[in-house]
Amino acid sequence: ARLERYLQLCAEDNMQVANCTTPANYFHILRRQMLRKFRKPLIIMTPKSLLRHKAAVSSVADFTGDSIFHRVLADPKAPADAAVKRLVLCSGKVYYDLADARDAAGDTETAIVRVEQIYPFPSGDLVGRIARMTNLETVVWCQEEPKNNGAWFFVEPLIEECLAEAKTGPARAIYAGRKASAATATGLAKTHAAQQAALVAAALGHATKDK
């Protein structure tokens, strides 16, 4: 699936593009699609690896009662808002790699927020979260795709607008991910793993191990 190609088609609320990371959010976005009184195309990025990922789980309560689809998912292990100096924004399964690396390093100044719905972009939700992080110094967009693919070129100006409205943190986000590439993947598992480790470290501001 080429996420960037769908995002290039997005304008005037003509469709919805999402990349869900939990079973409950996937359930609720499908439910919302059927219950809404209007019909617009819904594009969902659904990597197979999350079907067997031990951390990609939801409780029964997440499916029942007043539970709903969340366009933005908070970090369940985030530090207190005032302690956050680095905010990593991402979408999709890279979140789990980021969370594992952050927790393993004992990083207590980084929050990771998942943008589950990329279009229409959840600016209001994001502004509210950023505004509470009064000591924010760095905002990063992290993605697994090469720089010329994925969501980066689409979300960059939107994140900049959110930062301006929130009146805290830097003026712009920085990119963490693979460099621009003519191919969508390396084709070599060892190279892929090395690149993945490097982009996760870059997103978190951690040192990378020597090759």
C-alpha positions as CSV (number, residue, x, y, z in Angstrom):
1,A,0.0,0.0,0.0
2,R,1.3,3.4,-0.9
3,L,0.1,5.8,1.8
4,E,1.5,8.9,0.1
5,R,-0.5,8.3,-3.0
6,Y,-3.8,8.3,-1.1
7,L,-2.8,11.4,0.9
8,Q,-2.0,13.2,-2.4
9,L,-5.7,12.7,-3.3
10,C,-7.0,14.1,0.0
11,A,-8.7,17.5,0.0
12,E,-12.0,19.1,1.0
13,D,-12.8,16.2,3.3
14,N,-13.2,13.9,0.4
15,M,-12.0,10.7,2.1
16,Q,-10.6,9.3,5.3
17,V,-7.1,7.8,5.7
18,A,-6.1,6.0,8.9
19,N,-3.4,3.7,10.3
20,C,-4.7,2.0,13.4
21,T,-2.5,0.4,16.0
22,T,-5.0,-1.3,18.4
23,P,-7.8,-3.8,17.8
24,A,-10.3,-1.5,19.5
25,N,-9.5,1.4,17.3
26,Y,-9.7,-0.7,14.2
27,F,-13.1,-2.0,15.4
28,H,-14.4,1.5,16.1
29,I,-13.3,3.1,12.9
30,L,-15.1,0.3,11.0
31,R,-18.2,0.7,13.2
32,R,-18.1,4.5,12.8
33,Q,-18.0,4.0,9.0
34,M,-21.2,2.0,9.1
35,L,-23.1,4.2,11.6
36,R,-22.3,7.6,10.1
37,K,-25.2,9.1,8.1
38,F,-22.8,9.9,5.2
39,R,-20.5,7.8,3.1
40,K,-17.0,8.7,2.2
41,P,-14.1,6.3,1.2
42,L,-12.1,4.9,4.1
43,I,-8.5,3.9,3.5
44,I,-6.9,1.9,6.4
45,M,-3.2,0.8,6.4
46,T,-3.3,-2.6,8.1
47,P,0.1,-4.3,8.4
48,K,-0.2,-8.1,9.1
49,S,2.5,-8.0,11.7
50,L,0.2,-6.4,14.3
51,L,-2.0,-9.5,14.2
52,R,0.6,-11.3,16.1
53,H,2.2,-8.5,18.1
54,K,1.9,-9.1,21.8
55,A,1.5,-5.5,22.6
56,A,-1.2,-4.8,20.1
57,V,-4.1,-5.7,22.3
58,S,-7.2,-4.1,23.7
59,S,-9.3,-4.8,26.8
60,V,-13.0,-5.7,26.6
61,A,-13.8,-2.2,28.0
62,D,-12.2,-0.6,24.9
63,F,-14.9,-2.2,22.7
64,T,-18.0,-1.6,24.9
65,G,-19.9,1.1,26.7
66,D,-19.1,4.6,25.6
67,S,-15.8,3.6,23.9
68,I,-15.2,5.3,20.5
69,F,-12.6,5.6,17.8
70,H,-9.7,7.8,18.8
71,R,-8.1,9.9,16.1
72,V,-5.1,10.4,18.3
73,L,-3.9,7.9,20.9
74,A,-2.0,9.0,24.0
75,D,1.1,7.4,25.3
76,P,0.2,5.0,28.1
77,K,3.6,5.3,29.6
78,A,4.2,9.0,29.0
79,P,5.9,11.2,31.6
80,A,4.0,14.0,33.1
81,D,3.2,16.8,30.6
82,A,5.5,19.2,32.3
83,A,8.4,16.7,32.1
84,V,8.1,16.1,28.4
85,K,10.9,17.7,26.4
86,R,10.7,15.5,23.3
87,L,7.5,14.6,21.5
88,V,7.6,11.9,18.9
89,L,4.6,11.7,16.6
90,C,4.1,8.6,14.5
91,S,1.4,6.5,12.8
92,G,1.2,2.8,12.6
93,K,3.3,-0.1,13.9
94,V,6.5,1.9,14.3
95,Y,5.0,3.0,17.6
96,Y,5.7,-0.3,19.2
97,D,9.4,-0.2,18.2
98,L,9.6,3.4,19.6
99,A,7.9,2.5,22.8
100,D,10.1,-0.5,23.4
101,A,13.3,1.5,22.8
102,R,12.2,4.4,24.9
103,D,11.3,2.2,27.9
104,A,14.5,0.1,27.5
105,A,16.6,3.2,27.7
106,G,14.8,4.5,30.8
107,D,13.9,7.7,28.9
108,T,11.7,9.8,31.1
109,E,11.5,13.0,29.0
110,T,10.0,11.6,25.7
111,A,6.3,11.1,24.9
112,I,5.1,9.2,21.9
113,V,1.7,10.1,20.4
114,R,0.1,8.0,17.7
115,V,-1.8,9.8,14.9
116,E,-4.3,7.1,14.1
117,Q,-6.3,9.2,11.6
118,I,-4.0,11.0,9.2
119,Y,-6.8,12.6,7.1
120,P,-8.8,14.6,8.0
121,F,-5.8,15.5,10.2
122,P,-6.8,15.7,13.9
123,S,-5.3,19.2,14.4
124,G,-7.6,20.0,17.3
125,D,-6.7,16.9,19.3
126,L,-3.0,17.4,18.7
127,V,-3.0,21.1,19.6
128,G,-4.7,20.3,22.9
129,R,-2.0,17.7,23.8
130,I,0.9,19.8,22.7
131,A,-0.3,22.9,24.6
132,R,-0.1,20.9,27.9
133,M,3.6,20.2,27.3
134,T,4.9,23.5,28.6
135,N,8.6,22.5,28.5
136,L,8.6,20.9,25.1
137,E,11.8,21.4,23.1
138,T,11.7,19.0,20.2
139,V,8.9,17.5,18.0
140,V,9.7,14.6,15.7
141,W,7.7,12.9,13.0
142,C,8.9,9.3,12.8
143,Q,8.0,6.9,10.0
144,E,9.3,3.6,8.6
145,E,8.9,4.6,4.9
146,P,11.5,6.4,2.9
147,K,11.4,10.2,3.2
148,N,9.8,10.6,-0.2
149,N,7.1,8.1,0.7
150,G,4.7,7.8,3.7
151,A,3.0,10.7,5.4
152,W,5.9,13.1,6.1
153,F,5.4,15.6,3.3
154,F,1.7,15.6,4.0
155,V,1.8,16.1,7.7
156,E,4.8,18.5,8.0
157,P,2.9,21.7,7.4
158,L,-0.1,20.5,9.4
159,I,2.2,19.8,12.4
160,E,3.7,23.2,12.0
161,E,0.3,24.8,12.2
162,C,-0.5,22.8,15.3
163,L,2.7,24.0,17.0
164,A,1.9,27.6,16.2
165,E,-1.6,27.3,17.6
166,A,-0.4,25.5,20.7
167,K,2.1,28.3,21.4
168,T,4.7,26.0,22.9
169,G,7.6,23.9,21.7
170,P,9.6,24.5,18.5
171,A,8.3,26.2,15.4
172,R,8.6,23.0,13.2
173,A,8.9,19.3,13.5
174,I,11.9,17.3,12.4
175,Y,12.0,14.1,10.4
176,A,13.2,10.7,11.5
177,G,13.0,7.9,9.1
178,R,14.7,6.3,6.1
179,K,16.3,8.6,3.5
180,A,14.6,9.1,0.2
181,S,14.7,6.0,-1.9
182,A,13.6,4.9,-5.4
183,A,12.6,1.6,-3.9
184,T,10.0,1.1,-1.1
185,A,12.2,-1.5,0.7
186,T,15.8,-2.7,0.8
187,G,14.9,-6.3,0.1
188,L,17.6,-7.4,2.7
189,A,16.4,-8.3,6.2
190,K,19.7,-7.3,7.8
191,T,19.8,-3.9,6.1
192,H,16.2,-3.3,7.0
193,A,16.8,-4.1,10.7
194,A,19.8,-1.8,10.8
195,Q,17.8,1.0,9.2
196,Q,14.9,0.4,11.5
197,A,17.1,0.6,14.6
198,A,18.7,3.8,13.3
199,L,15.5,5.6,12.6
200,V,14.1,4.6,16.0
201,A,17.2,5.9,17.7
202,A,17.1,9.1,15.7
203,A,13.5,9.7,16.6
204,L,14.2,9.3,20.3
205,G,17.5,11.2,20.2
206,H,19.4,8.2,21.4
207,A,22.9,7.2,20.3
208,T,23.0,4.4,17.7
209,K,25.2,1.4,18.0
210,D,28.2,1.1,15.7
211,K,27.8,-1.3,12.9
